[in-house]
Amino acid sequence: MHASEQHREDVAKARDGWKKMQPALDPDRLVFIDETGTNTQMTRTRGRCAKGERRVDYAPHGHWKTTTFVAGLRNDAITAPWWLTGQ
């Protein structure tokens, strides 16, 4: 599915200008903001172990926590890492 606005003349012109300008960008100056997260409800419920043995593991029960991680991704480094822990 693509946005129908792509067929508008003003949007198409702006997109073409952006594509033509991209090779002039200095990759060392670009910073992409990335966000990822995890939740304790994502705990794996299955796993592997030696044949004939039973796998036993532990995970928190009923205390669901969410952690969000945001950082700036550069050509050669991660900058301004920030994480939030919530309920």
KEBATOR-780813 format. One record per residue (C-alpha): x, y, z; residue in three letters; residue number from 1; chain. Coordinates in Angstrom, 2 decimals, decimal comma. Layout:
{{X; Y; Z}; 'ALA'; NUM; 'A'},
...
This chain:
{{0,00; 0,00; 0,00}; 'MET'; 1; 'A'},
{{1,35; 3,44; -0,95}; 'HIS'; 2; 'A'},
{{0,08; 6,88; 0,00}; 'ALA'; 3; 'A'},
{{-2,27; 8,26; -2,64}; 'SER'; 4; 'A'},
{{-0,66; 11,69; -2,16}; 'GLU'; 5; 'A'},
{{2,35; 10,43; -4,12}; 'GLN'; 6; 'A'},
{{0,34; 11,08; -7,28}; 'HIS'; 7; 'A'},
{{-0,19; 14,77; -6,51}; 'ARG'; 8; 'A'},
{{1,98; 17,01; -8,67}; 'GLU'; 9; 'A'},
{{3,43; 19,04; -5,77}; 'ASP'; 10; 'A'},
{{4,31; 15,91; -3,78}; 'VAL'; 11; 'A'},
{{5,85; 14,17; -6,81}; 'ALA'; 12; 'A'},
{{7,98; 17,26; -7,50}; 'LYS'; 13; 'A'},
{{9,17; 17,43; -3,89}; 'ALA'; 14; 'A'},
{{10,02; 13,70; -3,90}; 'ARG'; 15; 'A'},
{{12,03; 14,07; -7,11}; 'ASP'; 16; 'A'},
{{13,94; 17,01; -5,61}; 'GLY'; 17; 'A'},
{{14,70; 14,98; -2,47}; 'TRP'; 18; 'A'},
{{15,98; 12,03; -4,52}; 'LYS'; 19; 'A'},
{{18,25; 14,29; -6,61}; 'LYS'; 20; 'A'},
{{19,65; 16,02; -3,51}; 'MET'; 21; 'A'},
{{20,46; 12,80; -1,57}; 'GLN'; 22; 'A'},
{{23,88; 12,09; -3,17}; 'PRO'; 23; 'A'},
{{25,10; 15,47; -1,87}; 'ALA'; 24; 'A'},
{{24,39; 14,50; 1,76}; 'LEU'; 25; 'A'},
{{27,43; 13,92; 3,96}; 'ASP'; 26; 'A'},
{{26,87; 10,55; 5,72}; 'PRO'; 27; 'A'},
{{29,09; 11,66; 8,61}; 'ASP'; 28; 'A'},
{{26,60; 14,41; 9,43}; 'ARG'; 29; 'A'},
{{23,43; 12,30; 9,34}; 'LEU'; 30; 'A'},
{{21,76; 11,22; 12,57}; 'VAL'; 31; 'A'},
{{18,81; 8,84; 12,58}; 'PHE'; 32; 'A'},
{{16,60; 8,67; 15,67}; 'ILE'; 33; 'A'},
{{15,73; 5,08; 16,54}; 'ASP'; 34; 'A'},
{{13,34; 3,76; 19,17}; 'GLU'; 35; 'A'},
{{12,96; 0,20; 20,35}; 'THR'; 36; 'A'},
{{11,34; -1,40; 23,34}; 'GLY'; 37; 'A'},
{{10,83; -4,57; 25,26}; 'THR'; 38; 'A'},
{{8,36; -5,87; 27,79}; 'ASN'; 39; 'A'},
{{8,69; -8,61; 30,38}; 'THR'; 40; 'A'},
{{5,60; -10,20; 28,85}; 'GLN'; 41; 'A'},
{{7,87; -11,01; 25,91}; 'MET'; 42; 'A'},
{{9,66; -13,64; 28,01}; 'THR'; 43; 'A'},
{{10,22; -16,81; 26,04}; 'ARG'; 44; 'A'},
{{8,02; -19,67; 27,14}; 'THR'; 45; 'A'},
{{9,95; -22,39; 25,34}; 'ARG'; 46; 'A'},
{{13,59; -23,34; 25,02}; 'GLY'; 47; 'A'},
{{16,03; -26,13; 24,22}; 'ARG'; 48; 'A'},
{{18,00; -28,44; 26,41}; 'CYS'; 49; 'A'},
{{19,82; -31,76; 26,21}; 'ALA'; 50; 'A'},
{{17,79; -34,71; 25,01}; 'LYS'; 51; 'A'},
{{15,99; -36,43; 27,87}; 'GLY'; 52; 'A'},
{{16,28; -33,43; 30,21}; 'GLU'; 53; 'A'},
{{13,57; -30,96; 31,14}; 'ARG'; 54; 'A'},
{{14,20; -27,25; 30,70}; 'ARG'; 55; 'A'},
{{13,31; -25,14; 33,74}; 'VAL'; 56; 'A'},
{{13,67; -21,38; 33,87}; 'ASP'; 57; 'A'},
{{12,16; -18,46; 35,77}; 'TYR'; 58; 'A'},
{{10,48; -15,21; 34,80}; 'ALA'; 59; 'A'},
{{8,64; -12,47; 36,70}; 'PRO'; 60; 'A'},
{{4,95; -13,10; 37,17}; 'HIS'; 61; 'A'},
{{2,43; -10,27; 37,25}; 'GLY'; 62; 'A'},
{{5,01; -7,48; 37,45}; 'HIS'; 63; 'A'},
{{5,02; -6,45; 33,80}; 'TRP'; 64; 'A'},
{{7,57; -3,79; 32,99}; 'LYS'; 65; 'A'},
{{8,26; -1,99; 29,75}; 'THR'; 66; 'A'},
{{11,60; -0,52; 28,76}; 'THR'; 67; 'A'},
{{11,96; 1,90; 25,85}; 'THR'; 68; 'A'},
{{15,36; 2,77; 24,37}; 'PHE'; 69; 'A'},
{{15,90; 5,82; 22,15}; 'VAL'; 70; 'A'},
{{19,22; 6,78; 20,57}; 'ALA'; 71; 'A'},
{{20,76; 8,71; 17,71}; 'GLY'; 72; 'A'},
{{22,39; 6,42; 15,15}; 'LEU'; 73; 'A'},
{{25,35; 7,92; 13,34}; 'ARG'; 74; 'A'},
{{27,65; 6,58; 10,67}; 'ASN'; 75; 'A'},
{{30,21; 5,51; 13,27}; 'ASP'; 76; 'A'},
{{28,54; 5,66; 16,69}; 'ALA'; 77; 'A'},
{{25,40; 5,62; 18,80}; 'ILE'; 78; 'A'},
{{24,83; 8,98; 20,47}; 'THR'; 79; 'A'},
{{22,51; 10,34; 23,15}; 'ALA'; 80; 'A'},
{{21,23; 6,97; 24,39}; 'PRO'; 81; 'A'},
{{18,17; 7,30; 26,62}; 'TRP'; 82; 'A'},
{{15,98; 4,66; 28,16}; 'TRP'; 83; 'A'},
{{12,69; 4,81; 30,01}; 'LEU'; 84; 'A'},
{{11,30; 2,19; 32,31}; 'THR'; 85; 'A'},
{{7,56; 2,17; 32,77}; 'GLY'; 86; 'A'},
{{4,69; 0,05; 33,94}; 'GLN'; 87; 'A'},
